Amino acid sequence: MLVCHCNGISDRTIRRVIRGGANSLGEVRSACGAGGCCQSCTPAIRKLLRLETAQTERDADTTDRPQSAASA
């Protein structure tokens, strides 16, 4: 899905940048250019930041849990 129409940046690109370490709108903008022109896409970028951050936290929760005796 195209998120930043001015620069032709898709949600996949933005998600990849976030997974690569971009933690703010400014960092996403610096990494891929999304949100750098008219800024009408900033709400969508912020939503992707929230979603990806939440997913990363869920993934960390799963990997940090000790294994049960049944799965060991």
C-alpha positions as CSV (number, residue, x, y, z in Angstrom):
1,M,0.0,0.0,0.0
2,L,1.3,3.4,-0.9
3,V,1.6,5.6,2.2
4,C,3.7,8.6,1.0
5,H,2.3,9.6,-2.3
6,C,4.7,12.5,-2.8
7,N,7.8,10.2,-2.7
8,G,6.2,6.9,-3.7
9,I,7.0,5.1,-0.4
10,S,5.0,2.0,0.5
11,D,4.1,0.6,3.9
12,R,6.5,-2.2,3.3
13,T,9.4,0.2,3.0
14,I,8.4,2.1,6.1
15,R,8.0,-1.1,8.1
16,R,11.4,-2.3,7.0
17,V,12.9,1.1,8.0
18,I,11.2,0.8,11.4
19,R,12.4,-2.8,11.9
20,G,15.9,-1.5,11.0
21,G,15.9,0.8,13.9
22,A,13.9,4.0,13.0
23,N,12.0,4.9,16.2
24,S,10.4,8.2,15.3
25,L,8.8,10.1,12.5
26,G,12.0,12.0,11.9
27,E,14.1,8.9,11.7
28,V,11.7,7.3,9.2
29,R,11.8,10.5,7.2
30,S,15.6,10.5,7.2
31,A,15.9,6.8,6.3
32,C,13.4,6.6,3.4
33,G,12.0,10.1,2.7
34,A,8.4,9.3,3.7
35,G,6.7,12.3,5.3
36,G,9.2,14.8,3.9
37,C,7.0,16.8,1.5
38,C,3.3,17.6,2.2
39,Q,3.3,15.5,5.4
40,S,-0.3,14.3,4.8
41,C,1.1,10.7,5.4
42,T,2.4,11.4,8.9
43,P,-0.7,9.9,10.7
44,A,-0.2,6.7,8.7
45,I,3.6,6.7,9.5
46,R,2.9,7.2,13.2
47,K,0.4,4.3,13.1
48,L,3.0,2.1,11.5
49,L,5.5,3.1,14.2
50,R,3.0,2.1,16.9
51,L,2.1,-1.2,15.2
52,E,5.7,-2.2,14.5
53,T,6.8,-1.2,18.0
54,A,4.0,-3.2,19.5
55,Q,4.8,-6.2,17.3
56,T,8.5,-6.0,18.3
57,E,7.5,-5.9,22.0
58,R,5.2,-9.0,21.6
59,D,8.0,-10.8,19.8
60,A,10.5,-10.0,22.6
61,D,7.9,-11.1,25.2
62,T,7.6,-14.5,23.5
63,T,11.4,-15.0,23.2
64,D,12.2,-13.9,26.7
65,R,9.8,-16.3,28.4
66,P,11.4,-19.4,29.9
67,Q,10.5,-22.7,28.2
68,S,8.1,-24.9,30.1
69,A,9.2,-28.4,31.1
70,A,6.9,-29.9,28.5
71,S,8.5,-28.0,25.6
72,A,12.1,-28.5,26.8
